Amino acid sequence: MVDAVRLGWERRSAVRVLPPVQPRKLAKVPFVELAEGRLQGVVSSGSDVERVYVSSISAGSHAYNCSTNNNRPCGGLRGTPCKHLHALADEAVLQYGLDRVTRYLRVDPGTGVSSGAELVARLRGSHESVPAAVVFSRFLRHLAYLELPESTEPIPELHWFPATGAAR
């Protein structure tokens, strides 16, 4: 029976949309995702409300980057991950759970790791410059959906979401 259910999902063009493991506050880290071989997202500046940082950690190599959305390097990157990377990892753990984040990044957290910041502290990657434009444009595209008027009509670019409730 399990194989039949699994095969049924594999034949569809939709997958389950999973709720966050724990509730998140979006003010500090409004966007976090496991995509393109990286844990990546947008982190608000602690000092300037109009500035955001695009931060990422690569799976496998654990190379990290943090810069403003127009590619100015984060001042906190001084040979170690900055506070934005710690905040990103903390929110990823809330969104996806520690097990899923560690599997995606291909890291063995060992014992005593319960937060994203503790996980980042154990990584041995180095700084590697990554352009911020792709991640930032994905974030802006997600924000655009918030500005759409409330409607029950389908949104063409979201046509691949199931309309039948099968993914609930």
Buried (B, 14 or more C-beta within 10 A) or exposed (E): EEEEEEEEEEEEEEEEEEEEBEEBEEEBBBBBBBBEBBBBBBBBBEEEEEBBBBBBBBBEBBBBBBBBBEBEBBEBBEEEBBBBBBBBBBBBBBBBBBEBBBEBBEBEBEEEBEBBBBBBEBBEBEBEEBEBEBBBEBBEEEEEEEEEEEEEEEEEEEEEEBEEEEEE
